[in-house]
């Protein structure tokens, strides 16, 4: 569905300059139109979709614990902090690999890097399926995080190679929408699958699917000439200081990090316990609500990408679109913190619609830095994002454990208000930092 929408939008807006010329000759059939259309379909089929498959499984892995948390808690006798730490191990290894990932992407290209990494994800999924204690499961979760660490970044890097920079917000939005579908698959569909197979068997199936995706990327995606850097490895590493010393980068980084950490910590783990403890939902109601949340995330990613591109053509800076989306995201979080209609689904839909603000951020920073720094610039940001997710997901569990859970392992509503409220407070502070004019230090966005 999203691939079809992507092609339709691209056909309308990504035509060659000759097709957009407002002259009388432009009204005649353009012999290049069929070639351009065929090239676009080929690029989407051979580049976008294989990488999108990898990102689909990345988000699926990321979101599974929100559904299987009760089974993990009962089988392993975990408290909130333990569950948060186990789930966050995915983000720890994910974050730790981001800086070397950027160097590898710029040096070897997204196709080869992604193929190798997905092998680690498949191995981690097998290990998770046979793990019997928290140490083995945490190690497996870390392997999965390492293996999918490049799914989005490799996709964005490939997008910078194959698509015009004016359309990166749309390309990124469509990619994140596919991730939203992965998150959706880890909700009600996974709950239904648990009716005839256990979570261990599900992870065994996932390992095979991940291996198949790795082979698809390696065999189908073409190499892009000139995509790799000829600079020495150490020179590429040293150039990271150029990124981390850029004030425009640091203007948007705190809000991006806290916003995405809130999104993935809540959507990937704590939304499920909130729905059962605060809203009083049963497992089916919780899974269905998480499904709507994930679908909203997918749809919102596409809509934000298209809206940002449309507004930019009319003079609205992409950073302004980022700020507006972040503000709406915080409003919907506030509704959850203060339990405004706690049993209603619309606050969660709003949460999902505006949650993927990093899609706009990545489009901005890949333009802000030279093309040879594209891989490192996005992974420099992504490292901060996933380090933030690791800390936030774990600390949310620790805050919850300040209150005593009941016999079913559920924390009281005030525990969730404190945990979610702390997350929102960090975003508000980051938003205030963002509002400080960057030209005070001699740079503009």
Helices and strands as residue ranges (DSSP letters): H 2-13, H 17-20, G 24-27, H 33-43, I 44-48, H 49-63, H 65-76, H 80-96, H 98-108, H 110-130, H 134-147, H 151-162, G 165-167, H 168-184, I 185-189, H 190-193, H 199-220, H 233-238, H 240-244, H 247-265, I 266-270, H 271-277, H 283-313, H 318-337, H 346-353, H 358-368, G 371-373, H 374-400, H 413-434, G 438-441
